[in-house]
């Protein structure tokens, strides 16, 4: 089981946190691509529109008679063939969102966390305890945590940390989000991710409970076999028995 160091806002190590292997293990890049594509599709506003024939302003009267003029026949000034006329099969307002299985989304979230941990871009702090709502003080804390580029701050759900909200909202390249709203897109978008200890603890517990039954069962069976297997004797113990 891997561990990660816990820091305070001054950059000092204050403890460690155990990371579950089933959460911070393999990275499924295909699943990450699907999750990001789904998120961006949901963000697409889809407000594009063109006017159909019935929406274009203009008279519906036939401009000239059908035959005998030597000109091409025409039924309306709103014809798509004419300038300022209608558009044929043009785009209409619609939603680009589509259904995405929750199990796949949680699997992508596990992969995103594993990728950040493998890259050394995941940081855990004991708590975001700020005495005052001062942007300068919080910027100093980020410098102590060696944040050089963009950063995602993840606080525990329902933490109601007003000082953190006010201190972080004016910093460019920073986003504050609750632990129950984290998406793989957020983790991949920012260079660094900083979790509070309660936030990552709650998220890891939730992701553990969402694992497939087969994977959880295999994990439990492996733990039972490891505990039931006899311990191998060392060379010194064997030599002592012979003597």
Long-range contacts (C-beta under 8 A, 24 or more apart in sequence): 2-117, 4-117, 4-122, 4-124, 5-124, 6-124, 6-125, 6-126, 6-197, 7-123, 7-124, 7-125, 7-126, 7-145, 8-125, 8-126, 8-127, 9-125, 9-128, 9-129, 9-130, 9-141, 9-144, 9-145, 10-141, 10-144, 11-144, 11-145, 11-146, 14-126, 15-126, 17-124, 17-197, 17-200, 17-201, 19-117, 19-204, 20-204, 20-207, 20-208, 22-110, 22-208, 22-211, 22-215, 22-219, 23-110, 23-113, 23-114, 23-204, 23-207, 23-208, 24-110, 24-113, 24-114, 24-117, 25-110, 25-114, 26-111, 26-114, 27-111, 27-114, 27-115, 27-118, 28-107, 28-108, 28-111, 29-111, 31-104, 31-107, 31-108, 31-111, 32-108, 32-111, 32-112, 32-115, 32-184, 32-188, 34-100, 34-104, 34-108, 35-100, 35-104, 35-105, 35-108, 35-109, 35-112, 35-183, 35-184, 35-185, 36-184, 36-185, 36-188, 38-98, 38-100, 38-105, 39-183, 39-184, 39-185, 40-185, 41-96, 41-97, 41-98, 42-96, 42-97, 44-96, 44-97, 46-93, 46-94, 46-95, 46-96, 47-93, 48-91, 48-92, 48-93, 49-90, 49-91, 49-92, 49-93, 50-87, 50-90, 50-91, 50-92, 51-86, 51-87, 51-90, 52-86, 52-87, 52-90, 53-78, 53-79, 53-80, 53-85, 53-86, 55-86, 56-84, 56-85, 56-86, 58-84, 103-210, 103-212, 105-183, 105-184, 106-207, 106-210, 108-184, 109-182, 109-183, 109-184, 109-187, 109-207, 110-207, 111-184, 112-184, 112-187, 112-188, 113-187, 113-203, 113-207, 115-187, 115-188, 116-187, 116-193, 121-191, 121-192, 121-193, 122-193, 122-195, 123-192, 123-193, 123-194, 123-195, 124-194, 124-195, 124-196, 124-197, 124-200, 125-194, 125-195, 125-196, 125-197, 126-196, 126-197, 127-196, 127-197, 127-198, 128-153, 128-155, 128-159, 128-161, 128-164, 128-196, 130-161, 130-163, 130-164, 130-167, 131-163, 132-163, 133-162, 133-163, 133-166, 133-167, 134-167, 135-167, 135-168, 135-170, 135-171, 137-167, 138-164, 138-167, 138-168, 138-171, 139-171, 142-171, 142-174, 145-194, 147-192, 147-194, 148-191, 149-173, 149-191, 149-192, 150-174, 150-189, 150-190, 150-191, 150-192, 151-175, 151-190, 151-191, 151-192, 151-193, 151-194, 152-177, 152-186, 152-187, 152-189, 152-190, 152-192, 152-193, 152-194, 153-177, 153-194, 154-178, 154-179, 154-182, 154-193, 154-194, 154-195, 154-196, 154-199, 154-200, 154-203, 155-179, 155-196, 155-199, 156-196, 156-198, 156-199, 156-202, 157-199, 157-202, 159-196, 159-198, 159-199, 179-203, 180-206
